[in-house]
Amino acid sequence: MKKLVITSVALFALVGSITAQAQVRKPKPQGGNAPVPVCPANDPNGCGIYQ
């Protein structure tokens, strides 16, 4: 009975470590970090980006 418990615990630990490594981590989307423009849309100078 003692061998059955030890074998079961070892098996669960092995399976848990394998599944933890197999999980694919997706990168988080990078949305909403763009700066907000502070000049009007019809500015002929383009907020100074054409200089």
N, C-alpha and C positions, 0 to 999 in steps of 0.2 A: 504494500500500500504506500509505503514511504517513497519507493522508486517511482510509482505512478504520479505522485504529487510533484516530485522534483522534475520528472520528465515533462509534465504538463506545464509547469512554470517556465522551464527552459524553452519549450516550444512556443509558448505565448510571447516570451521575450524576443525570440528569434523572428517570429512573424511580425511583431510590432516594429522591430528595427528595420525590417525589409520594407514594410509598407510606408514607414516614415520617409525612407529614402526614395521611394518610388513616386511620391507625390510631386507633381510638376507645379512649380510656383510661377504664376503669371505676373508680369509686371503691372503695376498700377497705372491706369490711364492718367496722362498729364493734362488734364483739362482745367480751365478756369484760372490758369496762372499768367495769362497774357496781361500786359499793362493796359490800362484804360487810356485812350487818347484824350488829351486835354485841350486840343485845338479844334475849331469847327471843321466839318467835313469839306467845306468849300474854300479852305485856306489855300491860296495859290502857292504859298511857300512850302506847304506840306509839313508844317511844324518844324521846319528847319532840317528835314532829312535829306534835302537835295543840295545841301552846302558841302 
